[in-house]
Amino acid sequence: MAEFVIEIQPDVPVTEGVIELLASAINTTLHQQKITPPAELTLLLTDDKTIRQLNQNFRQVDAPTDVLSFPDGTTPPGMDMPYLGDIAISVPYATRQSTQAGHGLVAELQLLAIHGTLHLLGHDHAGPEEKAAMWANQQTILDQLGLSHVAPVEG
């Protein structure tokens, strides 16, 4: 049976258990969004300096952020599955946000992995209607994962 290939690249220390929970959050998101396997994506767990550089290079914003998504959606030559794209999460930024939001770091990382995956799939939150739809999908997935208490920090 075809599955999703979720490559998680930790540039900062995280446990294998955290990596498994993030892969599960992404897998749940892909299934909830009715994406048909096989498909592949990459999640980079990094620091504020790296995410700030990515934000500057790709969005012309000279500041760190919590999560960035780089949709692809092509099937590279020699590959037999579509590559959905790349997600980058700043673990230190997520740590600060989890404290502010009042939930644990792992839950925040799961939220950001879901959020980043939804962006790869074409969701956005630029306008009120888009945001309502994206937040509803995000909440459905959080509920499925037993994370109903987790909500994004608005800012």
C-alpha positions in Angstrom: 0.0 0.0 0.0 1.3 3.4 -0.9 2.1 5.7 2.0 3.3 9.3 2.5 7.0 9.9 2.8 7.6 12.5 5.5 11.3 13.3 5.9 12.0 15.2 9.2 15.4 16.9 9.4 16.2 18.1 12.9 18.9 20.8 13.0 18.2 21.2 16.7 18.0 18.5 19.4 14.6 16.8 19.5 13.7 13.3 20.7 12.7 10.5 18.4 9.3 10.6 20.1 8.8 14.2 19.0 9.7 13.3 15.5 7.2 10.5 15.5 4.4 12.8 16.8 5.2 15.4 14.1 5.1 12.7 11.4 1.8 11.5 12.8 0.4 15.1 12.8 1.4 15.6 9.2 0.1 12.2 8.2 -3.3 13.0 9.9 -3.4 16.3 8.0 -2.8 14.7 4.6 -5.5 12.1 5.3 -8.0 14.7 6.6 -7.4 16.8 3.5 -8.0 13.7 1.3 -4.6 13.6 -0.3 -4.0 10.3 -2.0 -0.7 8.6 -1.3 2.0 8.4 -2.3 3.3 11.9 -1.8 6.4 13.3 -0.1 7.3 16.3 1.9 10.2 17.5 4.2 10.0 19.1 7.6 13.1 21.0 8.9 13.3 21.7 12.6 15.7 24.5 13.0 16.6 27.6 15.0 15.7 31.3 14.9 18.8 32.3 12.9 18.1 29.8 10.1 14.4 30.6 9.8 15.1 34.3 9.9 17.5 33.8 6.9 14.8 31.8 5.1 12.2 34.4 5.8 14.5 37.1 4.5 15.5 35.2 1.4 12.0 34.1 0.4 9.6 36.6 1.9 11.9 39.7 2.3 11.0 39.8 6.0 14.1 40.2 8.2 12.7 38.5 11.3 12.4 35.0 12.7 9.0 33.4 12.5 7.4 30.2 13.7 6.8 28.3 10.5 7.4 28.7 6.8 6.0 26.6 4.0 7.4 26.2 0.5 4.8 24.4 -1.7 6.1 22.4 -4.7 3.5 19.9 -6.0 5.7 18.6 -8.8 6.9 15.1 -9.5 10.6 15.4 -9.9 12.3 13.5 -12.7 13.1 9.9 -11.5 10.6 10.1 -8.7 7.4 8.1 -8.7 5.4 10.4 -6.3 4.6 14.1 -6.1 6.8 16.3 -3.9 4.4 18.5 -1.9 7.2 20.8 -0.6 9.1 21.9 2.4 8.1 23.1 5.9 10.6 24.8 8.3 9.8 25.3 12.0 11.9 27.3 14.4 11.9 25.3 17.6 13.1 28.2 19.8 10.2 30.4 18.4 7.8 27.5 19.0 9.1 27.3 22.6 8.3 31.0 23.2 4.9 30.6 21.6 3.9 27.5 23.6 4.7 29.4 26.8 2.6 32.3 25.7 -0.3 30.1 24.6 -0.1 28.0 27.8 0.4 24.6 26.3 3.4 22.3 25.8 6.2 22.6 23.2 5.3 19.3 21.6 1.7 20.4 21.1 2.9 23.7 19.6 5.2 21.8 17.2 2.3 19.6 16.2 0.1 22.6 15.6 2.9 24.2 13.4 3.4 21.0 11.5 -0.3 20.9 10.7 -0.4 24.6 9.8 2.6 24.2 7.5 1.1 21.2 5.8 -2.1 23.0 5.2 -0.1 25.8 3.5 1.6 23.2 1.3 -1.9 22.1 0.2 -2.9 25.6 -0.8 -4.6 26.9 2.4 -4.0 30.5 3.4 -5.1 33.0 6.0 -4.7 36.3 4.2 -8.4 37.1 4.2 -11.1 36.4 6.8 -12.9 33.7 4.8 -9.6 31.9 4.0 -8.5 32.1 7.6 -11.8 30.8 8.9 -11.6 27.8 6.6 -8.0 27.1 7.4 -8.5 27.4 11.1 -11.5 25.1 11.0 -9.4 22.4 9.2 -6.6 23.0 11.6 -9.0 22.5 14.6 -10.5 19.4 13.1 -7.0 17.8 12.9 -6.0 18.9 16.4 -9.3 17.4 17.7 -8.4 14.1 15.9 -5.0 14.1 17.6 -6.5 14.7 21.0 -5.2 18.3 21.0 -8.5 20.2 21.3 -7.0 22.5 23.9 -4.3 23.8 21.5 -5.0 27.0 19.6 -2.6 29.2 17.6 -1.2 32.4 19.1 -2.8 35.3 17.2 -0.3 37.9 16.4 
